[in-house]
Amino acid sequence: MHKDILTYENIEIIIKHDSIKILVVDYLIESGDYQEIGNILAHFILSSEFIKDEYYTSRVNLALNILKKINPIDGLKIAIDFYNYSSSYDINNLRITAECYCICFYQVDIETVNEVIVPKIITALVSTSQYDLAYKICKIIFNKLNLLTLKNKVLFLVNYAKILIDLGYIKSNSENSGAIYILDILVELVDDDNDLLQVYLLKMSAYEHILEFSTIRDIYTYALDIINSNSDLDDKLLSTFYRNKGLIEYHANIKSDYLKACFYAERICIMNDKNIMMGTCHNNLGLSYFYSGDIEEALECFERSYHFLQDANYDLLRVLNNISMCYLMLNDFSASYDFILKAKCIPLKGIFESKSLEVNLALIMYRNNQKSEAEKRLDAIIDEYTMGNIVTDTAAYSAAMVNRAYIYFNDKQYLKAYQLYKMSKCHKYKNTNEIEQWKRDCLCNYCLYKENILDNVSNQEIDFDEKHNFIHKRPYSAILFAYYII
């Protein structure tokens, strides 16, 4: 009892398992037997007597976890044996395998890198959104780029570029090779139209992060030339091409392109790829309905997207955010809050996603009577902007200003609201800049009207009563996410 090993429960004395585990591990470490006992235990767990039973996945997970700590190269070899005979990946085991490689990479021969790490492990990490570990492995292997086969070199660089784009590492610096640099290498390597189209699609996504819209349109022209001149392109790439049309056109105007994207996604044979593409295409189709004012149809698309992406173990953060924004527009603030919290529980990947989600959460908290916390979060983001500590894409900061002004406006602090609505004009929107700037001008003028500085406000069309479903006419801003990378 004194050692807290035993305790009373329902008048019976029982062993506290966690205490026993700690004592046993401490003893093994102190006696020097930890590695020997760990090896015996791990291989016993993986023995044929047990490995085929109903606890197969959890047993492998436990054994790999033990080996990661005491003998990572052995853990990696065992994991590779399993992946050589399996077409599916358990996320936990996949992560442990990646961690083993990161620990003992200097002991791994280049044949294993070419045969397993690049084509199987990195590809699986990317397709399941495990970007943190995929990034670590790619930084290691990039130093061995010239030792990869040409096929693996292309595959590796494509995956590395996807990771860098999603993490927001677009331009190279002293610590990282940027996505644009990686993609420029790829352009020189590939000579197949399918590969070249994939590179162009990734380059469009990369340049969107740094708001170089004219470059995006130039690259789109090159991609379109390939589409028009080749009738034997991969269905996944064709689906991606039409799904990514939102990079150059306003979502509300390209519903037919998103429907084409869904059509090609439906023809994909590999089930996991099909689920990812169907999920991401339905998400972007939902954006088309959302910005057209058909919120209920948008919600249906986002819900379909969620189920496809869930089946693929793919990134759910963006679609959960979008579902939350639909409920916000439908004035179901409780459901909106539930879904934004689910999104917040998912590990964030990039700075833009983090800021955008924080802006949306603050708005929803305000609508759920958590005003002081909402103000605190929005003020912190606006302070970052005024202090100059900002990311390249200022959309989240602009939205934070609009939403803080919205709170000031409702508090009848019209001059403070005016100042922030005016400051929010800092961001230049890709395809909707005219209507976004019009909205802010209207809101500025209405604040001045409420302060009796303007005698009247003409053509006032802002939806202060929030009865209509057009986000561009609401007195606040909501940020939705598209899928462009995979």
MARTIMI-372251 format. One record per residue (C-alpha): residue number from 0; residue in one letter; x, y, z. Coordinates in steps of 0.5 Angstrom, whole numbers, plus 2048, in hexadecimal, padded with zeros to 3 digits. Each point is the difference from the previous one (the first is absolute). Last residue first. Layout:
{nr:NUM, rest:A, x:X, y:Y, z:Z}
...
//
This chain:
{nr:485, rest:I, x:7FA, y:81E, z:795}
{nr:484, rest:I, x:801, y:808, z:801}
{nr:483, rest:Y, x:7FA, y:804, z:7FE}
{nr:482, rest:Y, x:7FB, y:7FF, z:805}
{nr:481, rest:A, x:7FC, y:806, z:802}
{nr:480, rest:F, x:7FF, y:803, z:807}
{nr:479, rest:L, x:7FB, y:805, z:802}
{nr:478, rest:I, x:801, y:807, z:804}
{nr:477, rest:A, x:7FA, y:803, z:803}
{nr:476, rest:S, x:7FF, y:808, z:800}
{nr:475, rest:Y, x:7FB, y:805, z:803}
{nr:474, rest:P, x:7FB, y:805, z:7FE}
{nr:473, rest:R, x:7FD, y:7FB, z:7FC}
{nr:472, rest:K, x:7FF, y:802, z:7F8}
{nr:471, rest:H, x:806, y:7FC, z:7FE}
{nr:470, rest:I, x:7FE, y:7FA, z:804}
{nr:469, rest:F, x:7F9, y:7FF, z:7FB}
{nr:468, rest:N, x:7FB, y:7FC, z:804}
{nr:467, rest:H, x:7FB, y:805, z:802}
{nr:466, rest:K, x:7FC, y:802, z:806}
{nr:465, rest:E, x:806, y:802, z:804}
{nr:464, rest:D, x:7FD, y:807, z:803}
{nr:463, rest:F, x:806, y:804, z:7FE}
{nr:462, rest:D, x:800, y:7FD, z:7F9}
{nr:461, rest:I, x:804, y:806, z:7FC}
{nr:460, rest:E, x:7FC, y:803, z:7FA}
{nr:459, rest:Q, x:801, y:807, z:801}
{nr:458, rest:N, x:7FF, y:803, z:7FA}
{nr:457, rest:S, x:800, y:807, z:802}
{nr:456, rest:V, x:802, y:802, z:807}
{nr:455, rest:N, x:7FE, y:807, z:803}
{nr:454, rest:D, x:802, y:806, z:804}
{nr:453, rest:L, x:807, y:7FD, z:801}
{nr:452, rest:I, x:804, y:802, z:806}
{nr:451, rest:N, x:7FA, y:7FF, z:805}
{nr:450, rest:E, x:803, y:7FA, z:803}
{nr:449, rest:K, x:7FC, y:7FB, z:7FE}
{nr:448, rest:Y, x:801, y:803, z:7F9}
{nr:447, rest:L, x:808, y:7FF, z:801}
{nr:446, rest:C, x:7FF, y:7F9, z:802}
{nr:445, rest:Y, x:7FB, y:7FF, z:7FA}
{nr:444, rest:N, x:806, y:803, z:7FB}
{nr:443, rest:C, x:805, y:7FB, z:803}
{nr:442, rest:L, x:7FB, y:7FA, z:7FF}
{nr:441, rest:C, x:7FF, y:802, z:7F9}
{nr:440, rest:D, x:807, y:801, z:7FE}
{nr:439, rest:R, x:802, y:7F9, z:804}
{nr:438, rest:K, x:7FB, y:7FD, z:7FB}
{nr:437, rest:W, x:802, y:803, z:7FA}
{nr:436, rest:Q, x:807, y:7FE, z:802}
{nr:435, rest:E, x:7FE, y:7F9, z:800}
{nr:434, rest:I, x:7FC, y:800, z:7FA}
{nr:433, rest:E, x:805, y:803, z:7FC}
{nr:432, rest:N, x:806, y:7FB, z:803}
{nr:431, rest:T, x:7FC, y:7FA, z:7FE}
{nr:430, rest:N, x:805, y:7FC, z:7FC}
{nr:429, rest:K, x:806, y:800, z:803}
{nr:428, rest:Y, x:7FF, y:805, z:806}
{nr:427, rest:K, x:804, y:806, z:802}
{nr:426, rest:H, x:801, y:801, z:807}
{nr:425, rest:C, x:801, y:806, z:804}
{nr:424, rest:K, x:7F9, y:802, z:7FF}
{nr:423, rest:S, x:7FF, y:7FE, z:807}
{nr:422, rest:M, x:803, y:807, z:803}
{nr:421, rest:K, x:7F9, y:803, z:7FD}
{nr:420, rest:Y, x:7FC, y:7FB, z:804}
{nr:419, rest:L, x:805, y:801, z:806}
{nr:418, rest:Q, x:7FF, y:807, z:800}
{nr:417, rest:Y, x:7F9, y:800, z:7FF}
{nr:416, rest:A, x:7FE, y:7FC, z:806}
{nr:415, rest:K, x:804, y:804, z:804}
{nr:414, rest:L, x:7FC, y:806, z:7FE}
{nr:413, rest:Y, x:7F9, y:7FC, z:801}
{nr:412, rest:Q, x:801, y:7FE, z:807}
{nr:411, rest:K, x:7F9, y:7FE, z:800}
{nr:410, rest:D, x:801, y:7F9, z:803}
{nr:409, rest:N, x:7FE, y:7FD, z:7FA}
{nr:408, rest:F, x:804, y:804, z:7FC}
{nr:407, rest:Y, x:806, y:7FE, z:805}
{nr:406, rest:I, x:7FF, y:7F9, z:7FF}
{nr:405, rest:Y, x:7FF, y:800, z:7F8}
{nr:404, rest:A, x:807, y:804, z:800}
{nr:403, rest:R, x:803, y:7FA, z:804}
{nr:402, rest:N, x:7FE, y:7FC, z:7FA}
{nr:401, rest:V, x:802, y:805, z:7FB}
{nr:400, rest:M, x:807, y:800, z:803}
{nr:399, rest:A, x:800, y:7F9, z:801}
{nr:398, rest:A, x:7FE, y:7FF, z:7F9}
{nr:397, rest:S, x:806, y:804, z:7FD}
{nr:396, rest:Y, x:805, y:7FD, z:805}
{nr:395, rest:A, x:7FE, y:7F9, z:7FD}
{nr:394, rest:A, x:800, y:802, z:7F9}
{nr:393, rest:T, x:807, y:803, z:801}
{nr:392, rest:D, x:804, y:7FB, z:7FC}
{nr:391, rest:T, x:808, y:801, z:801}
{nr:390, rest:V, x:800, y:7FF, z:807}
{nr:389, rest:I, x:800, y:805, z:805}
{nr:388, rest:N, x:804, y:803, z:806}
{nr:387, rest:G, x:7FF, y:807, z:7FE}
{nr:386, rest:M, x:7FE, y:803, z:807}
{nr:385, rest:T, x:7FA, y:802, z:7FD}
{nr:384, rest:Y, x:7FE, y:7F9, z:7FD}
{nr:383, rest:E, x:802, y:7FC, z:806}
{nr:382, rest:D, x:7FC, y:805, z:804}
{nr:381, rest:I, x:7FA, y:7FE, z:7FC}
{nr:380, rest:I, x:801, y:7F9, z:801}
{nr:379, rest:A, x:800, y:801, z:808}
{nr:378, rest:D, x:7FA, y:805, z:7FF}
{nr:377, rest:L, x:7FC, y:7FA, z:7FD}
{nr:376, rest:R, x:801, y:7FB, z:805}
{nr:375, rest:K, x:7FF, y:805, z:806}
{nr:374, rest:E, x:7FA, y:803, z:7FD}
{nr:373, rest:A, x:7FD, y:7F9, z:7FF}
{nr:372, rest:E, x:802, y:7FE, z:807}
{nr:371, rest:S, x:7FC, y:806, z:803}
{nr:370, rest:K, x:7FA, y:7FF, z:7FB}
{nr:369, rest:Q, x:7FF, y:7F8, z:802}
{nr:368, rest:N, x:7F8, y:801, z:7FF}
{nr:367, rest:N, x:800, y:7FB, z:7FB}
{nr:366, rest:R, x:800, y:805, z:7FA}
{nr:365, rest:Y, x:806, y:802, z:803}
{nr:364, rest:M, x:803, y:7F9, z:800}
{nr:363, rest:I, x:7FF, y:7FF, z:7F9}
{nr:362, rest:L, x:803, y:806, z:7FE}
{nr:361, rest:A, x:806, y:7FF, z:804}
{nr:360, rest:L, x:800, y:7F9, z:7FD}
{nr:359, rest:N, x:800, y:802, z:7F9}
{nr:358, rest:V, x:806, y:805, z:802}
{nr:357, rest:E, x:804, y:7FA, z:803}
{nr:356, rest:L, x:7FF, y:7FB, z:7FA}
{nr:355, rest:S, x:803, y:806, z:7FB}
{nr:354, rest:K, x:806, y:801, z:805}
{nr:353, rest:S, x:802, y:7F8, z:800}
{nr:352, rest:E, x:7FE, y:7FF, z:7F9}
{nr:351, rest:F, x:805, y:806, z:7FE}
{nr:350, rest:I, x:805, y:7FD, z:804}
{nr:349, rest:G, x:800, y:7F9, z:7FE}
{nr:348, rest:K, x:7FF, y:7F9, z:802}
{nr:347, rest:L, x:7FB, y:800, z:806}
{nr:346, rest:P, x:7FF, y:7FA, z:804}
{nr:345, rest:I, x:7F9, y:7FE, z:800}
{nr:344, rest:C, x:7FC, y:802, z:806}
{nr:343, rest:K, x:7FF, y:807, z:7FD}
{nr:342, rest:A, x:7FC, y:7FD, z:7FB}
{nr:341, rest:K, x:7FB, y:7FD, z:805}
{nr:340, rest:L, x:800, y:806, z:804}
{nr:339, rest:I, x:7FD, y:803, z:7F9}
{nr:338, rest:F, x:7FB, y:7FB, z:800}
{nr:337, rest:D, x:7FD, y:801, z:807}
{nr:336, rest:Y, x:800, y:807, z:7FF}
{nr:335, rest:S, x:7FC, y:800, z:7F9}
{nr:334, rest:A, x:7FB, y:7FB, z:803}
{nr:333, rest:S, x:7FF, y:805, z:806}
{nr:332, rest:F, x:800, y:806, z:7FC}
{nr:331, rest:D, x:7FA, y:7FE, z:7FB}
{nr:330, rest:N, x:7FF, y:806, z:7FD}
{nr:329, rest:L, x:800, y:7FD, z:7F9}
{nr:328, rest:M, x:806, y:804, z:7FE}
{nr:327, rest:L, x:804, y:7FD, z:806}
{nr:326, rest:Y, x:7FD, y:7F9, z:7FE}
{nr:325, rest:C, x:804, y:801, z:7FA}
{nr:324, rest:M, x:806, y:803, z:803}
{nr:323, rest:S, x:801, y:7FA, z:804}
{nr:322, rest:I, x:7FF, y:7FB, z:7FA}
{nr:321, rest:N, x:806, y:804, z:7FD}
{nr:320, rest:N, x:804, y:7FF, z:806}
{nr:319, rest:L, x:7FF, y:7F9, z:801}
{nr:318, rest:V, x:802, y:800, z:7F8}
{nr:317, rest:R, x:806, y:803, z:801}
{nr:316, rest:L, x:802, y:7FC, z:807}
{nr:315, rest:L, x:7FF, y:7F9, z:7FD}
{nr:314, rest:D, x:806, y:7FF, z:7FD}
{nr:313, rest:Y, x:800, y:7F8, z:7FD}
{nr:312, rest:N, x:7FF, y:7FA, z:803}
{nr:311, rest:A, x:7FD, y:7FD, z:7FA}
{nr:310, rest:D, x:7F9, y:7FE, z:803}
{nr:309, rest:Q, x:800, y:807, z:803}
{nr:308, rest:L, x:802, y:804, z:7FA}
{nr:307, rest:F, x:7FA, y:7FC, z:7FC}
{nr:306, rest:H, x:7FB, y:802, z:806}
{nr:305, rest:Y, x:802, y:807, z:801}
{nr:304, rest:S, x:7FF, y:801, z:7F9}
{nr:303, rest:R, x:7F9, y:7FE, z:800}
{nr:302, rest:E, x:7FF, y:805, z:806}
{nr:301, rest:F, x:803, y:805, z:7FC}
{nr:300, rest:C, x:7FC, y:7FF, z:7FA}
{nr:299, rest:E, x:7F9, y:800, z:805}
{nr:298, rest:L, x:802, y:806, z:803}
{nr:297, rest:A, x:801, y:804, z:7F9}
{nr:296, rest:E, x:7F9, y:7FE, z:7FE}
{nr:295, rest:E, x:7FE, y:803, z:807}
{nr:294, rest:I, x:804, y:806, z:7FF}
{nr:293, rest:D, x:7FD, y:802, z:7F9}
{nr:292, rest:G, x:803, y:807, z:800}
{nr:291, rest:S, x:804, y:7FF, z:7FA}
{nr:290, rest:Y, x:806, y:801, z:804}
{nr:289, rest:F, x:7FE, y:7FA, z:804}
{nr:288, rest:Y, x:7FE, y:7FC, z:7F9}
{nr:287, rest:S, x:807, y:801, z:7FD}
{nr:286, rest:L, x:803, y:7FE, z:807}
{nr:285, rest:G, x:7FD, y:7FA, z:800}
{nr:284, rest:L, x:802, y:7FE, z:7FA}
{nr:283, rest:N, x:807, y:801, z:803}
{nr:282, rest:N, x:7FF, y:7FB, z:805}
{nr:281, rest:H, x:7FD, y:7FB, z:7FB}
{nr:280, rest:C, x:806, y:800, z:7FD}
{nr:279, rest:T, x:804, y:7FF, z:806}
{nr:278, rest:G, x:7FC, y:7FA, z:802}
{nr:277, rest:M, x:800, y:7FD, z:7F9}
{nr:276, rest:M, x:807, y:801, z:7FF}
{nr:275, rest:I, x:802, y:7FD, z:807}
{nr:274, rest:N, x:7FB, y:7FA, z:7FF}
{nr:273, rest:K, x:802, y:7FE, z:7F9}
{nr:272, rest:D, x:808, y:800, z:803}
{nr:271, rest:N, x:7FE, y:7FC, z:805}
{nr:270, rest:M, x:7FC, y:7FB, z:7FC}
{nr:269, rest:I, x:805, y:800, z:7FA}
{nr:268, rest:C, x:7FC, y:7FF, z:7FA}
{nr:267, rest:I, x:7FE, y:808, z:7FE}
{nr:266, rest:R, x:7FA, y:800, z:7FC}
{nr:265, rest:E, x:7FC, y:804, z:805}
{nr:264, rest:A, x:805, y:805, z:801}
{nr:263, rest:Y, x:7FF, y:802, z:7F8}
{nr:262, rest:F, x:7F9, y:801, z:801}
{nr:261, rest:C, x:801, y:804, z:807}
{nr:260, rest:A, x:805, y:805, z:7FC}
{nr:259, rest:K, x:7FB, y:801, z:7FB}
{nr:258, rest:L, x:7FB, y:802, z:805}
{nr:257, rest:Y, x:805, y:805, z:803}
{nr:256, rest:D, x:801, y:803, z:7F9}
{nr:255, rest:S, x:7F9, y:801, z:7FF}
{nr:254, rest:K, x:7FF, y:803, z:807}
{nr:253, rest:I, x:805, y:805, z:7FD}
{nr:252, rest:N, x:7FD, y:807, z:801}
{nr:251, rest:A, x:7FF, y:800, z:808}
{nr:250, rest:H, x:807, y:7FE, z:801}
{nr:249, rest:Y, x:803, y:806, z:7FD}
{nr:248, rest:E, x:805, y:7FE, z:7FB}
{nr:247, rest:I, x:808, y:7FF, z:800}
{nr:246, rest:L, x:801, y:7FC, z:806}
{nr:245, rest:G, x:7F9, y:7FE, z:800}
{nr:244, rest:K, x:802, y:7FB, z:7FA}
{nr:243, rest:N, x:803, y:7FC, z:804}
{nr:242, rest:R, x:7FB, y:7FA, z:800}
{nr:241, rest:Y, x:800, y:800, z:7F8}
{nr:240, rest:F, x:808, y:7FF, z:800}
{nr:239, rest:T, x:7FF, y:7FB, z:806}
{nr:238, rest:S, x:7FB, y:7FC, z:7FD}
{nr:237, rest:L, x:804, y:800, z:7F9}
{nr:236, rest:L, x:806, y:7FE, z:804}
{nr:235, rest:K, x:7FC, y:7FA, z:804}
{nr:234, rest:D, x:7FD, y:7FE, z:7F9}
{nr:233, rest:D, x:807, y:7FF, z:7FD}
{nr:232, rest:L, x:801, y:803, z:7F9}
{nr:231, rest:D, x:800, y:7FD, z:7FA}
{nr:230, rest:S, x:7FC, y:805, z:7FB}
{nr:229, rest:N, x:806, y:804, z:800}
{nr:228, rest:S, x:800, y:807, z:7FC}
{nr:227, rest:N, x:7FB, y:804, z:804}
{nr:226, rest:I, x:802, y:7FE, z:807}
{nr:225, rest:I, x:807, y:801, z:7FF}
{nr:224, rest:D, x:7FE, y:807, z:7FD}
{nr:223, rest:L, x:7FC, y:801, z:806}
{nr:222, rest:A, x:806, y:7FF, z:805}
{nr:221, rest:Y, x:804, y:805, z:7FC}
{nr:220, rest:T, x:7FA, y:805, z:801}
{nr:219, rest:Y, x:7FF, y:7FF, z:807}
{nr:218, rest:I, x:808, y:801, z:801}
{nr:217, rest:D, x:7FF, y:807, z:7FD}
{nr:216, rest:R, x:7F9, y:801, z:804}
{nr:215, rest:I, x:804, y:7FE, z:807}
{nr:214, rest:T, x:806, y:805, z:7FE}
{nr:213, rest:S, x:7FB, y:806, z:7FF}
{nr:212, rest:F, x:7FD, y:7FE, z:807}
{nr:211, rest:E, x:806, y:800, z:804}
{nr:210, rest:L, x:7FD, y:800, z:807}
{nr:209, rest:I, x:805, y:7FD, z:804}
{nr:208, rest:H, x:7FC, y:7FA, z:802}
{nr:207, rest:E, x:7FD, y:800, z:7F9}
{nr:206, rest:Y, x:807, y:7FF, z:7FD}
{nr:205, rest:A, x:801, y:7F9, z:803}
{nr:204, rest:S, x:7F9, y:7FE, z:7FE}
{nr:203, rest:M, x:801, y:802, z:7F8}
{nr:202, rest:K, x:807, y:7FC, z:801}
{nr:201, rest:L, x:7FD, y:7FA, z:802}
{nr:200, rest:L, x:7FB, y:800, z:7FA}
{nr:199, rest:Y, x:806, y:801, z:7FC}
{nr:198, rest:V, x:804, y:7FA, z:803}
{nr:197, rest:Q, x:7FA, y:7FB, z:7FF}
{nr:196, rest:L, x:7FF, y:803, z:7F9}
{nr:195, rest:L, x:808, y:7FE, z:7FE}
{nr:194, rest:D, x:7FF, y:7F9, z:804}
{nr:193, rest:N, x:7FA, y:7FE, z:7FB}
{nr:192, rest:D, x:803, y:803, z:7FA}
{nr:191, rest:D, x:807, y:7FC, z:801}
{nr:190, rest:D, x:806, y:804, z:7FF}
{nr:189, rest:V, x:802, y:801, z:808}
{nr:188, rest:L, x:807, y:802, z:802}
{nr:187, rest:E, x:800, y:808, z:7FF}
{nr:186, rest:V, x:7F9, y:801, z:802}
{nr:185, rest:L, x:802, y:7FC, z:806}
{nr:184, rest:I, x:806, y:805, z:802}
{nr:183, rest:D, x:7FB, y:806, z:800}
{nr:182, rest:L, x:7FB, y:7FC, z:804}
{nr:181, rest:I, x:805, y:7FF, z:806}
{nr:180, rest:Y, x:802, y:808, z:7FF}
{nr:179, rest:I, x:7F9, y:802, z:800}
{nr:178, rest:A, x:7FE, y:7FB, z:806}
{nr:177, rest:G, x:806, y:804, z:804}
{nr:176, rest:S, x:806, y:7FC, z:803}
{nr:175, rest:N, x:801, y:802, z:807}
{nr:174, rest:E, x:804, y:803, z:806}
{nr:173, rest:S, x:804, y:805, z:7FC}
{nr:172, rest:N, x:7FA, y:802, z:7FC}
{nr:171, rest:S, x:7FC, y:7FD, z:7FA}
{nr:170, rest:K, x:7F9, y:803, z:7FE}
{nr:169, rest:I, x:7FA, y:7FC, z:801}
{nr:168, rest:Y, x:800, y:7FD, z:807}
{nr:167, rest:G, x:7F9, y:801, z:802}
{nr:166, rest:L, x:7FF, y:7F9, z:803}
{nr:165, rest:D, x:7FB, y:7FE, z:7FA}
{nr:164, rest:I, x:805, y:802, z:7FB}
{nr:163, rest:L, x:806, y:7FD, z:803}
{nr:162, rest:I, x:7FC, y:7F9, z:801}
{nr:161, rest:K, x:7FE, y:800, z:7F9}
{nr:160, rest:A, x:807, y:802, z:7FD}
{nr:159, rest:Y, x:803, y:7FA, z:804}
{nr:158, rest:N, x:7FB, y:7FC, z:7FD}
{nr:157, rest:V, x:802, y:802, z:7F9}
{nr:156, rest:L, x:807, y:800, z:801}
{nr:155, rest:F, x:800, y:7F9, z:803}
{nr:154, rest:L, x:7FC, y:7FD, z:7FA}
{nr:153, rest:V, x:804, y:803, z:7FB}
{nr:152, rest:K, x:807, y:7FE, z:804}
{nr:151, rest:N, x:7FC, y:7F9, z:800}
{nr:150, rest:K, x:800, y:7FF, z:7F9}
{nr:149, rest:L, x:807, y:803, z:7FF}
{nr:148, rest:T, x:803, y:7FB, z:805}
{nr:147, rest:L, x:802, y:803, z:806}
{nr:146, rest:L, x:807, y:801, z:802}
{nr:145, rest:N, x:800, y:808, z:7FD}
{nr:144, rest:L, x:7FB, y:802, z:805}
{nr:143, rest:K, x:804, y:7FD, z:806}
{nr:142, rest:N, x:800, y:807, z:804}
{nr:141, rest:F, x:7F8, y:800, z:7FE}
{nr:140, rest:I, x:800, y:7FA, z:804}
{nr:139, rest:I, x:801, y:803, z:807}
{nr:138, rest:K, x:7FB, y:806, z:7FE}
{nr:137, rest:C, x:7FB, y:7FB, z:7FD}
{nr:136, rest:I, x:800, y:7FC, z:807}
{nr:135, rest:K, x:7FE, y:806, z:804}
{nr:134, rest:Y, x:7FB, y:803, z:7FB}
{nr:133, rest:A, x:7FC, y:7F9, z:800}
{nr:132, rest:L, x:801, y:800, z:808}
{nr:131, rest:D, x:7FC, y:807, z:800}
{nr:130, rest:Y, x:7FC, y:7FF, z:7FA}
{nr:129, rest:Q, x:7FC, y:7FA, z:803}
{nr:128, rest:S, x:7FA, y:802, z:7FB}
{nr:127, rest:T, x:7FE, y:7F9, z:7FE}
{nr:126, rest:S, x:802, y:800, z:7F9}
{nr:125, rest:V, x:807, y:803, z:802}
{nr:124, rest:L, x:802, y:7FB, z:805}
{nr:123, rest:A, x:7FE, y:7FA, z:7FB}
{nr:122, rest:T, x:804, y:803, z:7FB}
{nr:121, rest:I, x:806, y:801, z:805}
{nr:120, rest:I, x:7FF, y:7F9, z:802}
{nr:119, rest:K, x:7FF, y:7FD, z:7F9}
{nr:118, rest:P, x:804, y:802, z:7FA}
{nr:117, rest:V, x:805, y:804, z:804}
{nr:116, rest:I, x:802, y:7FC, z:806}
{nr:115, rest:V, x:7FE, y:7F9, z:7FD}
{nr:114, rest:E, x:804, y:7FE, z:7FA}
{nr:113, rest:N, x:805, y:806, z:7FF}
{nr:112, rest:V, x:801, y:802, z:807}
{nr:111, rest:T, x:801, y:7F8, z:801}
{nr:110, rest:E, x:805, y:800, z:7FB}
{nr:109, rest:I, x:804, y:806, z:802}
{nr:108, rest:D, x:802, y:7FD, z:807}
{nr:107, rest:V, x:7FD, y:802, z:807}
{nr:106, rest:Q, x:805, y:800, z:805}
{nr:105, rest:Y, x:800, y:808, z:800}
{nr:104, rest:F, x:7F9, y:800, z:800}
{nr:103, rest:C, x:7FF, y:7FE, z:807}
{nr:102, rest:I, x:7FC, y:805, z:804}
{nr:101, rest:C, x:7FC, y:802, z:7FA}
{nr:100, rest:Y, x:7FF, y:7F9, z:7FD}
{nr:99, rest:C, x:7FD, y:7FE, z:807}
{nr:98, rest:E, x:7FC, y:806, z:800}
{nr:97, rest:A, x:7FD, y:7FF, z:7F9}
{nr:96, rest:T, x:7FE, y:7F8, z:803}
{nr:95, rest:I, x:7FD, y:803, z:806}
{nr:94, rest:R, x:7FC, y:805, z:7FB}
{nr:93, rest:L, x:7FE, y:7FA, z:7FC}
{nr:92, rest:N, x:7FE, y:7FC, z:806}
{nr:91, rest:N, x:7FB, y:805, z:803}
{nr:90, rest:I, x:7FD, y:802, z:7F9}
{nr:89, rest:D, x:7FF, y:7F8, z:7FE}
{nr:88, rest:Y, x:802, y:7FF, z:7F9}
{nr:87, rest:S, x:7FD, y:7FC, z:7FB}
{nr:86, rest:S, x:802, y:7FC, z:7FA}
{nr:85, rest:S, x:804, y:7FB, z:804}
{nr:84, rest:Y, x:805, y:7FB, z:7FF}
{nr:83, rest:N, x:806, y:805, z:7FF}
{nr:82, rest:Y, x:7FE, y:804, z:805}
{nr:81, rest:F, x:800, y:7FB, z:805}
{nr:80, rest:D, x:808, y:7FE, z:7FF}
{nr:79, rest:I, x:801, y:808, z:800}
{nr:78, rest:A, x:7FD, y:800, z:807}
{nr:77, rest:I, x:805, y:7FB, z:802}
{nr:76, rest:K, x:806, y:803, z:7FD}
{nr:75, rest:L, x:7FE, y:807, z:803}
{nr:74, rest:G, x:7FF, y:7FD, z:807}
{nr:73, rest:D, x:807, y:7FD, z:7FF}
{nr:72, rest:I, x:803, y:806, z:7FE}
{nr:71, rest:P, x:7FD, y:804, z:806}
{nr:70, rest:N, x:803, y:7FB, z:805}
{nr:69, rest:I, x:7FE, y:802, z:807}
{nr:68, rest:K, x:7FB, y:806, z:800}
{nr:67, rest:K, x:7FD, y:7FF, z:7F9}
{nr:66, rest:L, x:800, y:7F8, z:802}
{nr:65, rest:I, x:7FB, y:801, z:805}
{nr:64, rest:N, x:7FB, y:804, z:7FC}
{nr:63, rest:L, x:801, y:7FB, z:7FA}
{nr:62, rest:A, x:7FE, y:7FB, z:805}
{nr:61, rest:L, x:7FA, y:804, z:803}
{nr:60, rest:N, x:7FD, y:802, z:7F9}
{nr:59, rest:V, x:801, y:7F9, z:7FD}
{nr:58, rest:R, x:7FC, y:7FD, z:806}
{nr:57, rest:S, x:7FB, y:806, z:7FF}
{nr:56, rest:T, x:7FF, y:7FE, z:7F9}
{nr:55, rest:Y, x:7FF, y:7F8, z:801}
{nr:54, rest:Y, x:7FC, y:801, z:806}
{nr:53, rest:E, x:7FB, y:7FB, z:7FC}
{nr:52, rest:D, x:805, y:7FA, z:7FF}
{nr:51, rest:K, x:805, y:7FF, z:7FB}
{nr:50, rest:I, x:806, y:803, z:804}
{nr:49, rest:F, x:7FF, y:7FC, z:806}
{nr:48, rest:E, x:803, y:7F9, z:7FF}
{nr:47, rest:S, x:804, y:802, z:7FA}
{nr:46, rest:S, x:804, y:804, z:804}
{nr:45, rest:L, x:800, y:808, z:800}
{nr:44, rest:I, x:7FF, y:801, z:808}
{nr:43, rest:F, x:805, y:7FB, z:801}
{nr:42, rest:H, x:805, y:804, z:7FC}
{nr:41, rest:A, x:7FE, y:806, z:804}
{nr:40, rest:L, x:801, y:7FD, z:806}
{nr:39, rest:I, x:807, y:7FD, z:7FF}
{nr:38, rest:N, x:802, y:807, z:7FD}
{nr:37, rest:G, x:7FE, y:803, z:806}
{nr:36, rest:I, x:803, y:7FC, z:805}
{nr:35, rest:E, x:807, y:800, z:7FD}
{nr:34, rest:Q, x:7FF, y:808, z:7FF}
{nr:33, rest:Y, x:7FD, y:801, z:807}
{nr:32, rest:D, x:805, y:7FB, z:804}
{nr:31, rest:G, x:805, y:806, z:802}
{nr:30, rest:S, x:7FE, y:7FF, z:807}
{nr:29, rest:E, x:7FE, y:807, z:801}
{nr:28, rest:I, x:7FC, y:800, z:7F9}
{nr:27, rest:L, x:7FC, y:7FA, z:802}
{nr:26, rest:Y, x:7FE, y:802, z:807}
{nr:25, rest:D, x:7FE, y:807, z:7FD}
{nr:24, rest:V, x:7FB, y:7FC, z:7FB}
{nr:23, rest:V, x:7FE, y:7FB, z:806}
{nr:22, rest:L, x:7FE, y:806, z:804}
{nr:21, rest:I, x:7FD, y:804, z:7FB}
{nr:20, rest:K, x:7FB, y:7FA, z:7FE}
{nr:19, rest:I, x:7FE, y:7FE, z:807}
{nr:18, rest:S, x:7FE, y:808, z:801}
{nr:17, rest:D, x:7FC, y:800, z:7FA}
{nr:16, rest:H, x:7FD, y:7F9, z:802}
{nr:15, rest:K, x:7FD, y:802, z:806}
{nr:14, rest:I, x:7FF, y:7F9, z:804}
{nr:13, rest:I, x:7FA, y:7FF, z:803}
{nr:12, rest:I, x:7FE, y:7FF, z:807}
{nr:11, rest:E, x:7F8, y:7FF, z:801}
{nr:10, rest:I, x:7FB, y:804, z:804}
{nr:9, rest:N, x:7FD, y:803, z:7F9}
{nr:8, rest:E, x:807, y:802, z:7FE}
{nr:7, rest:Y, x:806, y:801, z:805}
{nr:6, rest:T, x:807, y:801, z:7FE}
{nr:5, rest:L, x:806, y:7FD, z:7FF}
{nr:4, rest:I, x:807, y:802, z:7FC}
{nr:3, rest:D, x:7FF, y:807, z:804}
{nr:2, rest:K, x:807, y:7FF, z:803}
{nr:1, rest:H, x:7FD, y:801, z:807}
{nr:0, rest:M, x:7FA, y:7FB, z:7FE}
//
